Amino acid sequence: MKTLEEKIRELPPELRQEVEDFVEFLLERKMKKAKELPKLRFRGALKELGLQSTSVELQHEILKWWQDGVSR
């Protein structure tokens, strides 16, 4: 079976350019995703419950709920 590089070498120049353009597009898209910060749209979502817990305390509570659900 031919490698990707071998297959690309067999293409005419205009198609090789398309392959190169597509690879550049994929790399740019990957870098853009890596640079994006989390949106944090959930901030304040539980405010109406009046909870006075830290995020770590909430994580522990969620883990307990999850473990209880799994063990049933």
PyMOL Python script that loads the backbone (N, CA, C, O; Angstrom):
from pymol import cmd

cmd.read_pdbstr("""\
ATOM      1  N   MET A   1       0.838  -1.177   0.000  1.00  0.00           N
ATOM      2  CA  MET A   1       0.000   0.000   0.000  1.00  0.00           C
ATOM      3  C   MET A   1       0.887   1.245   0.000  1.00  0.00           C
ATOM      4  O   MET A   1       1.903   1.300   0.692  1.00  0.00           O
ATOM      5  N   LYS A   2       0.491   2.222  -0.772  1.00  0.00           N
ATOM      6  CA  LYS A   2       1.277   3.448  -0.905  1.00  0.00           C
ATOM      7  C   LYS A   2       1.079   4.350   0.310  1.00  0.00           C
ATOM      8  O   LYS A   2       0.011   4.375   0.922  1.00  0.00           O
ATOM      9  N   THR A   3       2.132   5.086   0.638  1.00  0.00           N
ATOM     10  CA  THR A   3       2.020   6.060   1.716  1.00  0.00           C
ATOM     11  C   THR A   3       1.299   7.307   1.196  1.00  0.00           C
ATOM     12  O   THR A   3       1.140   7.486  -0.012  1.00  0.00           O
ATOM     13  N   LEU A   4       0.881   8.131   2.090  1.00  0.00           N
ATOM     14  CA  LEU A   4       0.222   9.374   1.709  1.00  0.00           C
ATOM     15  C   LEU A   4       1.149  10.238   0.856  1.00  0.00           C
ATOM     16  O   LEU A   4       0.721  10.826  -0.138  1.00  0.00           O
ATOM     17  N   GLU A   5       2.393  10.309   1.241  1.00  0.00           N
ATOM     18  CA  GLU A   5       3.359  11.100   0.480  1.00  0.00           C
ATOM     19  C   GLU A   5       3.503  10.586  -0.950  1.00  0.00           C
ATOM     20  O   GLU A   5       3.583  11.374  -1.892  1.00  0.00           O
ATOM     21  N   GLU A   6       3.536   9.278  -1.109  1.00  0.00           N
ATOM     22  CA  GLU A   6       3.640   8.699  -2.449  1.00  0.00           C
ATOM     23  C   GLU A   6       2.412   9.035  -3.290  1.00  0.00           C
ATOM     24  O   GLU A   6       2.530   9.356  -4.473  1.00  0.00           O
ATOM     25  N   LYS A   7       1.260   8.961  -2.687  1.00  0.00           N
ATOM     26  CA  LYS A   7       0.023   9.285  -3.405  1.00  0.00           C
ATOM     27  C   LYS A   7       0.005  10.754  -3.818  1.00  0.00           C
ATOM     28  O   LYS A   7      -0.401  11.088  -4.931  1.00  0.00           O
ATOM     29  N   ILE A   8       0.448  11.627  -2.917  1.00  0.00           N
ATOM     30  CA  ILE A   8       0.473  13.059  -3.231  1.00  0.00           C
ATOM     31  C   ILE A   8       1.435  13.341  -4.375  1.00  0.00           C
ATOM     32  O   ILE A   8       1.126  14.151  -5.249  1.00  0.00           O
ATOM     33  N   ARG A   9       2.588  12.694  -4.391  1.00  0.00           N
ATOM     34  CA  ARG A   9       3.570  12.893  -5.466  1.00  0.00           C
ATOM     35  C   ARG A   9       3.011  12.529  -6.831  1.00  0.00           C
ATOM     36  O   ARG A   9       3.437  13.084  -7.844  1.00  0.00           O
ATOM     37  N   GLU A  10       2.061  11.601  -6.869  1.00  0.00           N
ATOM     38  CA  GLU A  10       1.473  11.174  -8.138  1.00  0.00           C
ATOM     39  C   GLU A  10       0.453  12.178  -8.684  1.00  0.00           C
ATOM     40  O   GLU A  10       0.071  12.107  -9.852  1.00  0.00           O
ATOM     41  N   LEU A  11       0.024  13.094  -7.850  1.00  0.00           N
ATOM     42  CA  LEU A  11      -0.984  14.069  -8.281  1.00  0.00           C
ATOM     43  C   LEU A  11      -0.364  15.124  -9.190  1.00  0.00           C
ATOM     44  O   LEU A  11       0.826  15.423  -9.085  1.00  0.00           O
ATOM     45  N   PRO A  12      -1.178  15.684 -10.080  1.00  0.00           N
ATOM     46  CA  PRO A  12      -0.682  16.815 -10.864  1.00  0.00           C
ATOM     47  C   PRO A  12      -0.486  18.028  -9.950  1.00  0.00           C
ATOM     48  O   PRO A  12      -1.082  18.092  -8.875  1.00  0.00           O
ATOM     49  N   PRO A  13       0.339  18.986 -10.365  1.00  0.00           N
ATOM     50  CA  PRO A  13       0.677  20.128  -9.506  1.00  0.00           C
ATOM     51  C   PRO A  13      -0.526  20.882  -8.941  1.00  0.00           C
ATOM     52  O   PRO A  13      -0.506  21.283  -7.777  1.00  0.00           O
ATOM     53  N   GLU A  14      -1.572  21.080  -9.744  1.00  0.00           N
ATOM     54  CA  GLU A  14      -2.728  21.843  -9.247  1.00  0.00           C
ATOM     55  C   GLU A  14      -3.453  21.097  -8.125  1.00  0.00           C
ATOM     56  O   GLU A  14      -3.971  21.718  -7.197  1.00  0.00           O
ATOM     57  N   LEU A  15      -3.488  19.773  -8.212  1.00  0.00           N
ATOM     58  CA  LEU A  15      -4.119  19.004  -7.132  1.00  0.00           C
ATOM     59  C   LEU A  15      -3.215  18.935  -5.905  1.00  0.00           C
ATOM     60  O   LEU A  15      -3.712  18.914  -4.779  1.00  0.00           O
ATOM     61  N   ARG A  16      -1.911  18.898  -6.100  1.00  0.00           N
ATOM     62  CA  ARG A  16      -0.992  18.947  -4.955  1.00  0.00           C
ATOM     63  C   ARG A  16      -1.187  20.257  -4.194  1.00  0.00           C
ATOM     64  O   ARG A  16      -1.125  20.292  -2.965  1.00  0.00           O
ATOM     65  N   GLN A  17      -1.424  21.340  -4.949  1.00  0.00           N
ATOM     66  CA  GLN A  17      -1.663  22.635  -4.305  1.00  0.00           C
ATOM     67  C   GLN A  17      -2.951  22.597  -3.486  1.00  0.00           C
ATOM     68  O   GLN A  17      -3.011  23.169  -2.397  1.00  0.00           O
ATOM     69  N   GLU A  18      -3.976  21.928  -4.001  1.00  0.00           N
ATOM     70  CA  GLU A  18      -5.224  21.791  -3.244  1.00  0.00           C
ATOM     71  C   GLU A  18      -5.006  21.005  -1.956  1.00  0.00           C
ATOM     72  O   GLU A  18      -5.548  21.351  -0.906  1.00  0.00           O
ATOM     73  N   VAL A  19      -4.217  19.957  -2.047  1.00  0.00           N
ATOM     74  CA  VAL A  19      -3.902  19.157  -0.855  1.00  0.00           C
ATOM     75  C   VAL A  19      -3.174  20.028   0.162  1.00  0.00           C
ATOM     76  O   VAL A  19      -3.495  20.002   1.350  1.00  0.00           O
ATOM     77  N   GLU A  20      -2.198  20.793  -0.300  1.00  0.00           N
ATOM     78  CA  GLU A  20      -1.450  21.668   0.604  1.00  0.00           C
ATOM     79  C   GLU A  20      -2.365  22.704   1.248  1.00  0.00           C
ATOM     80  O   GLU A  20      -2.259  22.970   2.445  1.00  0.00           O
ATOM     81  N   ASP A  21      -3.266  23.289   0.455  1.00  0.00           N
ATOM     82  CA  ASP A  21      -4.213  24.273   0.991  1.00  0.00           C
ATOM     83  C   ASP A  21      -5.109  23.644   2.053  1.00  0.00           C
ATOM     84  O   ASP A  21      -5.382  24.251   3.088  1.00  0.00           O
ATOM     85  N   PHE A  22      -5.562  22.425   1.785  1.00  0.00           N
ATOM     86  CA  PHE A  22      -6.430  21.751   2.744  1.00  0.00           C
ATOM     87  C   PHE A  22      -5.688  21.441   4.039  1.00  0.00           C
ATOM     88  O   PHE A  22      -6.241  21.605   5.126  1.00  0.00           O
ATOM     89  N   VAL A  23      -4.456  21.002   3.930  1.00  0.00           N
ATOM     90  CA  VAL A  23      -3.652  20.719   5.125  1.00  0.00           C
ATOM     91  C   VAL A  23      -3.465  22.006   5.938  1.00  0.00           C
ATOM     92  O   VAL A  23      -3.568  21.987   7.164  1.00  0.00           O
ATOM     93  N   GLU A  24      -3.192  23.112   5.259  1.00  0.00           N
ATOM     94  CA  GLU A  24      -3.051  24.398   5.961  1.00  0.00           C
ATOM     95  C   GLU A  24      -4.341  24.763   6.682  1.00  0.00           C
ATOM     96  O   GLU A  24      -4.311  25.234   7.819  1.00  0.00           O
ATOM     97  N   PHE A  25      -5.467  24.548   6.023  1.00  0.00           N
ATOM     98  CA  PHE A  25      -6.770  24.813   6.636  1.00  0.00           C
ATOM     99  C   PHE A  25      -6.955  23.980   7.900  1.00  0.00           C
ATOM    100  O   PHE A  25      -7.381  24.497   8.932  1.00  0.00           O
ATOM    101  N   LEU A  26      -6.633  22.693   7.817  1.00  0.00           N
ATOM    102  CA  LEU A  26      -6.774  21.812   8.981  1.00  0.00           C
ATOM    103  C   LEU A  26      -5.874  22.250  10.131  1.00  0.00           C
ATOM    104  O   LEU A  26      -6.290  22.233  11.289  1.00  0.00           O
ATOM    105  N   LEU A  27      -4.658  22.635   9.819  1.00  0.00           N
ATOM    106  CA  LEU A  27      -3.728  23.079  10.862  1.00  0.00           C
ATOM    107  C   LEU A  27      -4.207  24.375  11.515  1.00  0.00           C
ATOM    108  O   LEU A  27      -4.132  24.520  12.735  1.00  0.00           O
ATOM    109  N   GLU A  28      -4.697  25.314  10.711  1.00  0.00           N
ATOM    110  CA  GLU A  28      -5.217  26.571  11.264  1.00  0.00           C
ATOM    111  C   GLU A  28      -6.421  26.317  12.150  1.00  0.00           C
ATOM    112  O   GLU A  28      -6.547  26.912  13.220  1.00  0.00           O
ATOM    113  N   ARG A  29      -7.310  25.432  11.708  1.00  0.00           N
ATOM    114  CA  ARG A  29      -8.502  25.111  12.499  1.00  0.00           C
ATOM    115  C   ARG A  29      -8.108  24.485  13.826  1.00  0.00           C
ATOM    116  O   ARG A  29      -8.689  24.795  14.867  1.00  0.00           O
ATOM    117  N   LYS A  30      -7.113  23.598  13.783  1.00  0.00           N
ATOM    118  CA  LYS A  30      -6.646  22.951  15.015  1.00  0.00           C
ATOM    119  C   LYS A  30      -6.072  23.988  15.972  1.00  0.00           C
ATOM    120  O   LYS A  30      -6.356  23.955  17.170  1.00  0.00           O
ATOM    121  N   MET A  31      -5.270  24.904  15.453  1.00  0.00           N
ATOM    122  CA  MET A  31      -4.656  25.921  16.301  1.00  0.00           C
ATOM    123  C   MET A  31      -5.712  26.861  16.877  1.00  0.00           C
ATOM    124  O   MET A  31      -5.605  27.279  18.030  1.00  0.00           O
ATOM    125  N   LYS A  32      -6.715  27.193  16.095  1.00  0.00           N
ATOM    126  CA  LYS A  32      -7.773  28.081  16.573  1.00  0.00           C
ATOM    127  C   LYS A  32      -8.522  27.432  17.731  1.00  0.00           C
ATOM    128  O   LYS A  32      -8.810  28.089  18.731  1.00  0.00           O
ATOM    129  N   LYS A  33      -8.839  26.143  17.599  1.00  0.00           N
ATOM    130  CA  LYS A  33      -9.534  25.436  18.672  1.00  0.00           C
ATOM    131  C   LYS A  33      -8.677  25.374  19.933  1.00  0.00           C
ATOM    132  O   LYS A  33      -9.196  25.500  21.042  1.00  0.00           O
ATOM    133  N   ALA A  34      -7.387  25.184  19.770  1.00  0.00           N
ATOM    134  CA  ALA A  34      -6.494  25.083  20.918  1.00  0.00           C
ATOM    135  C   ALA A  34      -6.401  26.403  21.667  1.00  0.00           C
ATOM    136  O   ALA A  34      -6.184  26.410  22.879  1.00  0.00           O
ATOM    137  N   LYS A  35      -6.564  27.527  20.961  1.00  0.00           N
ATOM    138  CA  LYS A  35      -6.424  28.842  21.577  1.00  0.00           C
ATOM    139  C   LYS A  35      -7.710  29.339  22.231  1.00  0.00           C
ATOM    140  O   LYS A  35      -7.665  30.253  23.054  1.00  0.00           O
ATOM    141  N   GLU A  36      -8.850  28.757  21.882  1.00  0.00           N
ATOM    142  CA  GLU A  36     -10.123  29.215  22.421  1.00  0.00           C
ATOM    143  C   GLU A  36     -10.208  28.929  23.917  1.00  0.00           C
ATOM    144  O   GLU A  36      -9.857  27.843  24.378  1.00  0.00           O
ATOM    145  N   LEU A  37     -10.672  29.909  24.654  1.00  0.00           N
ATOM    146  CA  LEU A  37     -10.874  29.747  26.087  1.00  0.00           C
ATOM    147  C   LEU A  37     -12.274  29.210  26.343  1.00  0.00           C
ATOM    148  O   LEU A  37     -13.176  29.426  25.534  1.00  0.00           O
ATOM    149  N   PRO A  38     -12.465  28.521  27.448  1.00  0.00           N
ATOM    150  CA  PRO A  38     -13.806  28.039  27.761  1.00  0.00           C
ATOM    151  C   PRO A  38     -14.773  29.214  27.919  1.00  0.00           C
ATOM    152  O   PRO A  38     -14.385  30.282  28.393  1.00  0.00           O
ATOM    153  N   LYS A  39     -16.011  29.016  27.527  1.00  0.00           N
ATOM    154  CA  LYS A  39     -17.014  30.080  27.547  1.00  0.00           C
ATOM    155  C   LYS A  39     -17.551  30.366  28.949  1.00  0.00           C
ATOM    156  O   LYS A  39     -17.965  31.490  29.231  1.00  0.00           O
ATOM    157  N   LEU A  40     -17.549  29.374  29.822  1.00  0.00           N
ATOM    158  CA  LEU A  40     -18.047  29.506  31.199  1.00  0.00           C
ATOM    159  C   LEU A  40     -19.488  30.021  31.239  1.00  0.00           C
ATOM    160  O   LEU A  40     -19.839  30.837  32.092  1.00  0.00           O
ATOM    161  N   ARG A  41     -20.308  29.545  30.323  1.00  0.00           N
ATOM    162  CA  ARG A  41     -21.706  29.974  30.272  1.00  0.00           C
ATOM    163  C   ARG A  41     -22.505  29.426  31.454  1.00  0.00           C
ATOM    164  O   ARG A  41     -23.630  29.866  31.692  1.00  0.00           O
ATOM    165  N   PHE A  42     -21.947  28.482  32.188  1.00  0.00           N
ATOM    166  CA  PHE A  42     -22.650  27.892  33.315  1.00  0.00           C
ATOM    167  C   PHE A  42     -22.484  28.726  34.591  1.00  0.00           C
ATOM    168  O   PHE A  42     -23.128  28.445  35.602  1.00  0.00           O
ATOM    169  N   ARG A  43     -21.628  29.743  34.546  1.00  0.00           N
ATOM    170  CA  ARG A  43     -21.371  30.561  35.731  1.00  0.00           C
ATOM    171  C   ARG A  43     -22.679  31.144  36.265  1.00  0.00           C
ATOM    172  O   ARG A  43     -23.422  31.786  35.522  1.00  0.00           O
ATOM    173  N   GLY A  44     -22.956  30.926  37.530  1.00  0.00           N
ATOM    174  CA  GLY A  44     -24.161  31.444  38.173  1.00  0.00           C
ATOM    175  C   GLY A  44     -25.413  30.625  37.894  1.00  0.00           C
ATOM    176  O   GLY A  44     -26.501  31.025  38.308  1.00  0.00           O
ATOM    177  N   ALA A  45     -25.299  29.509  37.217  1.00  0.00           N
ATOM    178  CA  ALA A  45     -26.468  28.719  36.828  1.00  0.00           C
ATOM    179  C   ALA A  45     -27.219  28.154  38.038  1.00  0.00           C
ATOM    180  O   ALA A  45     -28.427  27.934  37.956  1.00  0.00           O
ATOM    181  N   LEU A  46     -26.538  27.920  39.143  1.00  0.00           N
ATOM    182  CA  LEU A  46     -27.186  27.361  40.334  1.00  0.00           C
ATOM    183  C   LEU A  46     -27.482  28.427  41.396  1.00  0.00           C
ATOM    184  O   LEU A  46     -27.806  28.107  42.540  1.00  0.00           O
ATOM    185  N   LYS A  47     -27.367  29.666  41.007  1.00  0.00           N
ATOM    186  CA  LYS A  47     -27.540  30.767  41.961  1.00  0.00           C
ATOM    187  C   LYS A  47     -28.903  30.727  42.663  1.00  0.00           C
ATOM    188  O   LYS A  47     -29.000  31.015  43.856  1.00  0.00           O
ATOM    189  N   GLU A  48     -29.953  30.370  41.915  1.00  0.00           N
ATOM    190  CA  GLU A  48     -31.298  30.361  42.486  1.00  0.00           C
ATOM    191  C   GLU A  48     -31.460  29.316  43.589  1.00  0.00           C
ATOM    192  O   GLU A  48     -32.413  29.387  44.365  1.00  0.00           O
ATOM    193  N   LEU A  49     -30.547  28.348  43.671  1.00  0.00           N
ATOM    194  CA  LEU A  49     -30.621  27.340  44.727  1.00  0.00           C
ATOM    195  C   LEU A  49     -30.074  27.850  46.050  1.00  0.00           C
ATOM    196  O   LEU A  49     -30.280  27.234  47.095  1.00  0.00           O
ATOM    197  N   GLY A  50     -29.381  28.974  46.000  1.00  0.00           N
ATOM    198  CA  GLY A  50     -28.835  29.553  47.223  1.00  0.00           C
ATOM    199  C   GLY A  50     -27.711  28.753  47.837  1.00  0.00           C
ATOM    200  O   GLY A  50     -27.482  28.830  49.044  1.00  0.00           O
ATOM    201  N   LEU A  51     -27.010  27.991  47.028  1.00  0.00           N
ATOM    202  CA  LEU A  51     -25.911  27.183  47.542  1.00  0.00           C
ATOM    203  C   LEU A  51     -24.710  28.068  47.855  1.00  0.00           C
ATOM    204  O   LEU A  51     -24.386  28.989  47.105  1.00  0.00           O
ATOM    205  N   GLN A  52     -24.065  27.777  48.961  1.00  0.00           N
ATOM    206  CA  GLN A  52     -22.866  28.499  49.339  1.00  0.00           C
ATOM    207  C   GLN A  52     -21.686  27.534  49.317  1.00  0.00           C
ATOM    208  O   GLN A  52     -20.965  27.401  50.306  1.00  0.00           O
ATOM    209  N   SER A  53     -21.496  26.875  48.203  1.00  0.00           N
ATOM    210  CA  SER A  53     -20.446  25.873  48.078  1.00  0.00           C
ATOM    211  C   SER A  53     -19.374  26.357  47.115  1.00  0.00           C
ATOM    212  O   SER A  53     -19.642  27.138  46.202  1.00  0.00           O
ATOM    213  N   THR A  54     -18.169  25.883  47.334  1.00  0.00           N
ATOM    214  CA  THR A  54     -17.095  26.162  46.389  1.00  0.00           C
ATOM    215  C   THR A  54     -17.225  25.192  45.219  1.00  0.00           C
ATOM    216  O   THR A  54     -17.959  24.206  45.296  1.00  0.00           O
ATOM    217  N   SER A  55     -16.521  25.476  44.159  1.00  0.00           N
ATOM    218  CA  SER A  55     -16.572  24.588  43.000  1.00  0.00           C
ATOM    219  C   SER A  55     -16.042  23.198  43.355  1.00  0.00           C
ATOM    220  O   SER A  55     -16.538  22.197  42.840  1.00  0.00           O
ATOM    221  N   VAL A  56     -15.051  23.134  44.218  1.00  0.00           N
ATOM    222  CA  VAL A  56     -14.500  21.835  44.618  1.00  0.00           C
ATOM    223  C   VAL A  56     -15.534  21.052  45.426  1.00  0.00           C
ATOM    224  O   VAL A  56     -15.688  19.845  45.241  1.00  0.00           O
ATOM    225  N   GLU A  57     -16.232  21.736  46.311  1.00  0.00           N
ATOM    226  CA  GLU A  57     -17.272  21.064  47.092  1.00  0.00           C
ATOM    227  C   GLU A  57     -18.379  20.537  46.179  1.00  0.00           C
ATOM    228  O   GLU A  57     -18.884  19.432  46.375  1.00  0.00           O
ATOM    229  N   LEU A  58     -18.746  21.332  45.189  1.00  0.00           N
ATOM    230  CA  LEU A  58     -19.755  20.884  44.234  1.00  0.00           C
ATOM    231  C   LEU A  58     -19.266  19.673  43.444  1.00  0.00           C
ATOM    232  O   LEU A  58     -20.041  18.752  43.185  1.00  0.00           O
ATOM    233  N   GLN A  59     -17.998  19.661  43.062  1.00  0.00           N
ATOM    234  CA  GLN A  59     -17.440  18.527  42.340  1.00  0.00           C
ATOM    235  C   GLN A  59     -17.524  17.260  43.175  1.00  0.00           C
ATOM    236  O   GLN A  59     -17.866  16.193  42.664  1.00  0.00           O
ATOM    237  N   HIS A  60     -17.216  17.378  44.451  1.00  0.00           N
ATOM    238  CA  HIS A  60     -17.288  16.214  45.348  1.00  0.00           C
ATOM    239  C   HIS A  60     -18.730  15.728  45.482  1.00  0.00           C
ATOM    240  O   HIS A  60     -18.987  14.524  45.485  1.00  0.00           O
ATOM    241  N   GLU A  61     -19.661  16.662  45.590  1.00  0.00           N
ATOM    242  CA  GLU A  61     -21.066  16.298  45.726  1.00  0.00           C
ATOM    243  C   GLU A  61     -21.563  15.601  44.455  1.00  0.00           C
ATOM    244  O   GLU A  61     -22.274  14.599  44.530  1.00  0.00           O
ATOM    245  N   ILE A  62     -21.193  16.123  43.315  1.00  0.00           N
ATOM    246  CA  ILE A  62     -21.593  15.513  42.047  1.00  0.00           C
ATOM    247  C   ILE A  62     -21.019  14.099  41.925  1.00  0.00           C
ATOM    248  O   ILE A  62     -21.698  13.185  41.457  1.00  0.00           O
ATOM    249  N   LEU A  63     -19.771  13.929  42.348  1.00  0.00           N
ATOM    250  CA  LEU A  63     -19.154  12.603  42.308  1.00  0.00           C
ATOM    251  C   LEU A  63     -19.935  11.622  43.185  1.00  0.00           C
ATOM    252  O   LEU A  63     -20.147  10.473  42.798  1.00  0.00           O
ATOM    253  N   LYS A  64     -20.359  12.075  44.357  1.00  0.00           N
ATOM    254  CA  LYS A  64     -21.161  11.214  45.236  1.00  0.00           C
ATOM    255  C   LYS A  64     -22.471  10.826  44.549  1.00  0.00           C
ATOM    256  O   LYS A  64     -22.860   9.658  44.564  1.00  0.00           O
ATOM    257  N   TRP A  65     -23.161  11.821  43.938  1.00  0.00           N
ATOM    258  CA  TRP A  65     -24.422  11.539  43.252  1.00  0.00           C
ATOM    259  C   TRP A  65     -24.198  10.528  42.131  1.00  0.00           C
ATOM    260  O   TRP A  65     -24.985   9.599  41.949  1.00  0.00           O
ATOM    261  N   TRP A  66     -23.115  10.725  41.385  1.00  0.00           N
ATOM    262  CA  TRP A  66     -22.814   9.847  40.273  1.00  0.00           C
ATOM    263  C   TRP A  66     -22.547   8.427  40.759  1.00  0.00           C
ATOM    264  O   TRP A  66     -23.043   7.462  40.180  1.00  0.00           O
ATOM    265  N   GLN A  67     -21.752   8.305  41.837  1.00  0.00           N
ATOM    266  CA  GLN A  67     -21.424   6.987  42.382  1.00  0.00           C
ATOM    267  C   GLN A  67     -22.663   6.311  42.928  1.00  0.00           C
ATOM    268  O   GLN A  67     -22.819   5.100  42.776  1.00  0.00           O
ATOM    269  N   ASP A  68     -23.552   7.068  43.561  1.00  0.00           N
ATOM    270  CA  ASP A  68     -24.803   6.492  44.067  1.00  0.00           C
ATOM    271  C   ASP A  68     -25.649   5.965  42.917  1.00  0.00           C
ATOM    272  O   ASP A  68     -26.251   4.897  43.026  1.00  0.00           O
ATOM    273  N   GLY A  69     -25.699   6.705  41.822  1.00  0.00           N
ATOM    274  CA  GLY A  69     -26.480   6.295  40.650  1.00  0.00           C
ATOM    275  C   GLY A  69     -25.902   5.059  39.985  1.00  0.00           C
ATOM    276  O   GLY A  69     -26.651   4.212  39.498  1.00  0.00           O
ATOM    277  N   VAL A  70     -24.593   4.945  39.956  1.00  0.00           N
ATOM    278  CA  VAL A  70     -23.926   3.804  39.323  1.00  0.00           C
ATOM    279  C   VAL A  70     -24.100   2.553  40.163  1.00  0.00           C
ATOM    280  O   VAL A  70     -24.255   1.459  39.621  1.00  0.00           O
ATOM    281  N   SER A  71     -24.076   2.700  41.474  1.00  0.00           N
ATOM    282  CA  SER A  71     -24.120   1.530  42.357  1.00  0.00           C
ATOM    283  C   SER A  71     -25.533   0.948  42.472  1.00  0.00           C
ATOM    284  O   SER A  71     -25.704  -0.156  42.990  1.00  0.00           O
ATOM    285  N   ARG A  72     -26.530   1.670  41.999  1.00  0.00           N
ATOM    286  CA  ARG A  72     -27.910   1.155  42.086  1.00  0.00           C
ATOM    287  C   ARG A  72     -28.174   0.093  41.082  1.00  0.00           C
ATOM    288  O   ARG A  72     -29.281  -0.441  41.025  1.00  0.00           O
TER     289      ARG A  72
END
""", "prot")
cmd.dss("prot")
cmd.show_as("cartoon", "prot")
cmd.util.cbc("prot")
cmd.orient("prot")
